[in-house]
Amino acid sequence: MSDSRANRERIVGVIPARYGSSRFEGKVIADIAGKPMIQWVYERTSQSDTLDELLVAVDDPRVQSIVEGFGGRAIMTGGRHESGTDRIAEVVEKIPADIVVNIQGDQPLIDPNMIDEAVRPMVDYPEIQMSTLKREIDEDEYDDPGVVKVVVDDQDFALYFSRSLIPYPLHGEGVRVYEHVGLYVYRKELLLNFSKMPQGVLERIESLEQLRVLERGFKILVVETKMDPRAGVSVDTPEDIEKVERLIAEMKGLNDGCR
């Protein structure tokens, strides 16, 4: 980034990589087209023009060994964190960072340009404390609770995130529905404060930790990504591996990188 602020602010990306996923244990090291998933995430993320440093927050020696084996930097964290955000907060608390990017460890097709999209407004406008991404979705995803929806105000700050359909198309015309793409950018101070906040009522109801930020009165800027929507596909179950491998074959140039 050429902006002078980029030269003054240190931007660190952290990939939380927990071994003990409830639905798919060990998924972060599951083989996808010949490489462990965490390696896909790391290598693609490392192509971002924005990041000054990239780390993997791990909780298991098996994950640490694999990350270090392909040349990544793994930081061992405590095993009792309730969320990836808490794990990231432990990692960055003692390292120099102004802006922290939370990169999901189960999105092996992530486009590094998405990181740049989310970080850029944080660099340009220091009053913004947190940002994330969204993409427009089709009607067949409206009722899927696994597709988290977001609505924003006229300045593109989040009003609400929900597993339900929002806004509801009562009259069936002119509605645009957006999925929240789970990549987060924080000012370090907000991240550390966030990790110490108790869960809010809405967060517990929806099981969406970003609602904790809204419930405490902070704002989240939501940027519409211009990247291929397939880049945000997550691996949640063993069956998703085959789906991702098909996408790898479909997405031209993926194995050669995004640049």
C-alpha positions, 0 to 999 in steps of 0.5 A: 500500500502506498499510503503514508499511514501504511508505512507507520502502522504494522499490520499482522495477520493471524490464522487461528488453527484449532485442531479440535473442531467439533464437526471435523476434528483435525480439519485444519490439517486435512489433505486437500489436493495434496496439501494440508488445508492450513498450508493452502490458507497460509500460502494464499494469505501470504500473497497479500500486499498488506500484511507485514507479518503472518502467524498461525495460532495453534493449540496442538503440536501436530498442527505446529509441526505441519505449519513449521514444516512448510515454512510458516510461523506457528505460535502455540496458544492455550487450549481453553479459548472459546473462540478464534478471536480469543486465540488471536488476542493471546498471540498479538498481546505481546507482539508489535501490531497496530492492525490485526487481521483475523483470517479463517483457517478453514477457507483454503481458497481465500483470495489475498485481495480480500484481505487488502479490501478489508484493511484499506479503509482501516489504513485510510481512516484511523477512526474506524476500529473494525472492518469485515466483508460481505457479498451479495447472495442468491435466493437459494441461500436466503434460508440457510442458517449457515449463511450469516447475513448482514445489513448495513447503514448508509455509511456501510457500518453494520446494523445487525448480523443474523442467521435469519433472512435480513432484510425480510422481502415482505413485498418481494421486490428490490431486495438485496441480501448479503452474506457476511464473509468472516474475515475481520480486521481490528485495531489491536486495542479493540481486539484486546478489549473485545477478548475480555468482554463477556458474551452478550445476549444477542451473541449467545442467541445467534452464536455470532461473536461479532454481535458482541462488538455491536452490543457494546456500541462499537461500529464495524465497517462492512466492505463489499468484496469484488473477488470471486465468491468461491474464495470464501468457501469454508470447510466444515465437514469431511464432505466439503473437501471434495467440493473444494477440490472441485473448485480448485480444478475450476478456478483458473490459475489457483495453483499458481496464485492469485497475483 
